Amino acid sequence: MSLDSLREALPAYAKDISLNLSSLANETVLSDQQKWGAFVASAAAVGVPAVVRAVEAAADAAGLTPEAKDAAKAAGAIMGMNNVYYRSLHLLSNGEYKTLPARLRMNVLANPGVDKADFELWSTAVSAVNGCGMCLDAHESELKKHGVTASQIQTALRIAAVVNAASRVIAAEQALAA
């Protein structure tokens, strides 16, 4: 499935999502690696098979390297764990948990295999999908240290939002068809 076929699979009530997918695919605020990595990481975070396949096909066609694609998937994986853990710390009223070491492996954060700023951008997108404010703040702070602009960060957030919405619509339609 391609991005165009994903757009065509969206029902009429999701026309805005389809149009947003198209405009974000043509977005130039981010480099192609940053943009397609954000698409891949966001799709991996939601995990709807048809959307994952469509996004990966589009990323491959756009020239996203296998290393960058793996790093984007790694951002989806590691943030899937971290977003639950750190969101829980934030939500718990007992501050004692924040003083304890996480004791979770996170080696990929130190050596993601791509530019650190790109990995942070993808981690930010996934943190938006997973709703972890603590992680969003931490990654946005790192991105600012790397000179990433608010417009670039917003674009990654927009990609995350639209991929999430497309995934939810496709999953809902597949549930109705089953």
C-alpha positions as CSV (number, residue, x, y, z in Angstrom):
1,M,0.0,0.0,0.0
2,S,1.3,3.5,-0.9
3,L,0.6,6.8,0.8
4,D,-1.8,7.6,-2.1
5,S,-3.6,4.3,-1.6
6,L,-3.8,5.0,2.1
7,R,-5.4,8.3,1.3
8,E,-7.8,6.6,-1.0
9,A,-8.7,4.1,1.7
10,L,-9.8,6.9,4.1
11,P,-13.6,7.4,4.0
12,A,-15.1,10.7,3.0
13,Y,-15.6,11.8,6.6
14,A,-11.7,11.8,7.0
15,K,-11.1,14.0,4.0
16,D,-9.2,16.5,6.1
17,I,-6.9,13.7,7.3
18,S,-6.3,12.7,3.7
19,L,-5.5,16.3,2.6
20,N,-3.2,16.7,5.6
21,L,-1.3,13.5,4.7
22,S,-0.7,14.9,1.2
23,S,0.4,18.3,2.4
24,L,2.8,16.9,5.0
25,A,4.3,14.5,2.5
26,N,5.2,17.5,0.5
27,E,6.4,19.6,3.5
28,T,9.8,21.2,3.1
29,V,10.4,22.6,6.7
30,L,12.2,19.4,7.6
31,S,14.8,17.5,5.7
32,D,13.6,14.4,3.9
33,Q,15.2,12.2,6.5
34,Q,13.6,14.1,9.4
35,K,10.2,14.2,7.7
36,W,10.0,10.5,6.6
37,G,11.6,9.4,9.9
38,A,8.8,11.2,11.7
39,F,6.2,9.5,9.5
40,V,7.8,6.0,10.2
41,A,8.3,6.6,13.9
42,S,4.7,7.8,14.3
43,A,3.3,4.9,12.3
44,A,5.3,2.4,14.3
45,A,4.1,4.0,17.5
46,V,0.4,3.5,16.5
47,G,1.1,0.1,14.9
48,V,-1.8,-0.2,12.4
49,P,-0.5,-2.6,9.8
50,A,-1.9,-0.9,6.7
51,V,-0.6,2.5,7.8
52,V,2.8,1.1,8.7
53,R,3.1,-0.5,5.3
54,A,2.0,2.6,3.4
55,V,4.3,4.9,5.4
56,E,7.3,2.7,5.0
57,A,6.6,2.3,1.3
58,A,6.5,6.1,0.9
59,A,9.6,6.5,3.1
60,D,11.4,4.0,0.9
61,A,10.3,5.7,-2.3
62,A,11.5,9.1,-0.8
63,G,15.0,7.5,-0.2
64,L,15.0,7.1,3.6
65,T,18.0,4.9,4.2
66,P,17.6,1.5,6.0
67,E,19.7,2.9,8.9
68,A,17.4,5.9,9.3
69,K,14.3,3.7,9.0
70,D,15.6,1.4,11.7
71,A,16.4,4.4,13.9
72,A,12.9,5.8,13.4
73,K,11.5,2.5,14.4
74,A,13.8,2.4,17.4
75,A,12.4,5.8,18.4
76,G,8.9,4.3,18.2
77,A,10.0,1.3,20.3
78,I,12.0,3.0,23.0
79,M,9.4,5.8,23.4
80,G,6.7,3.3,23.7
81,M,8.4,2.1,26.8
82,N,9.6,5.5,28.1
83,N,6.3,7.3,27.5
84,V,4.4,4.9,29.7
85,Y,7.0,4.9,32.5
86,Y,7.6,8.7,32.6
87,R,4.0,9.6,32.1
88,S,3.2,7.4,35.1
89,L,5.9,9.2,37.2
90,H,4.3,12.5,36.3
91,L,0.8,11.3,37.1
92,L,1.6,9.7,40.4
93,S,1.2,12.0,43.4
94,N,3.9,10.1,45.4
95,G,7.1,11.9,44.4
96,E,9.2,9.1,45.7
97,Y,9.1,7.2,42.4
98,K,10.8,10.2,40.7
99,T,13.8,9.7,43.0
100,L,14.3,6.0,42.0
101,P,16.5,5.0,39.1
102,A,14.4,3.9,36.1
103,R,16.5,0.7,35.6
104,L,15.3,0.4,32.1
105,R,17.6,-0.1,29.2
106,M,17.7,2.9,26.9
107,N,21.1,2.5,25.1
108,V,19.6,3.5,21.7
109,L,19.2,7.1,23.1
110,A,23.0,7.5,23.3
111,N,23.7,5.9,19.9
112,P,20.7,5.9,17.6
113,G,22.6,5.4,14.4
114,V,21.5,8.8,12.9
115,D,22.0,12.4,13.8
116,K,21.0,13.0,17.4
117,A,18.7,15.8,16.5
118,D,16.8,13.7,14.0
119,F,16.3,10.9,16.6
120,E,15.2,13.5,19.2
121,L,12.7,14.9,16.7
122,W,11.3,11.4,16.0
123,S,11.1,10.7,19.8
124,T,9.2,14.0,20.2
125,A,6.7,12.9,17.5
126,V,6.2,9.5,19.3
127,S,5.8,11.2,22.7
128,A,3.0,13.3,21.2
129,V,1.3,10.2,19.9
130,N,1.7,8.5,23.3
131,G,0.7,11.6,25.3
132,C,3.7,12.0,27.6
133,G,4.2,15.6,28.6
134,M,7.3,14.9,30.5
135,C,9.0,13.3,27.5
136,L,7.7,16.1,25.2
137,D,9.4,18.7,27.4
138,A,12.6,16.7,27.7
139,H,13.0,16.1,23.9
140,E,11.9,19.6,23.0
141,S,14.6,21.0,25.3
142,E,17.2,18.8,23.6
143,L,16.0,19.8,20.1
144,K,16.4,23.5,21.0
145,K,20.0,22.8,22.1
146,H,20.6,21.4,18.6
147,G,19.2,24.5,17.0
148,V,15.9,22.9,15.8
149,T,13.3,25.6,15.3
150,A,9.8,25.7,16.7
151,S,8.5,25.4,13.2
152,Q,10.4,22.2,12.6
153,I,9.2,20.7,15.9
154,Q,5.6,21.7,15.1
155,T,5.9,20.0,11.7
156,A,7.0,16.7,13.4
157,L,4.0,17.1,15.8
158,R,1.7,17.7,12.9
159,I,3.0,14.5,11.2
160,A,2.4,12.6,14.4
161,A,-1.1,13.9,14.8
162,V,-2.1,13.1,11.2
163,V,-0.5,9.6,11.2
164,N,-2.3,8.9,14.4
165,A,-5.6,10.1,13.1
166,A,-5.2,8.1,9.8
167,S,-4.3,5.0,11.8
168,R,-7.4,5.4,14.0
169,V,-9.7,5.8,11.1
170,I,-8.3,2.9,9.2
171,A,-8.5,0.7,12.3
172,A,-12.1,1.7,12.9
173,E,-13.1,1.0,9.3
174,Q,-11.4,-2.3,9.4
175,A,-13.2,-3.2,12.6
176,L,-16.5,-2.4,10.9
177,A,-15.7,-4.5,7.9
178,A,-14.7,-7.5,10.0
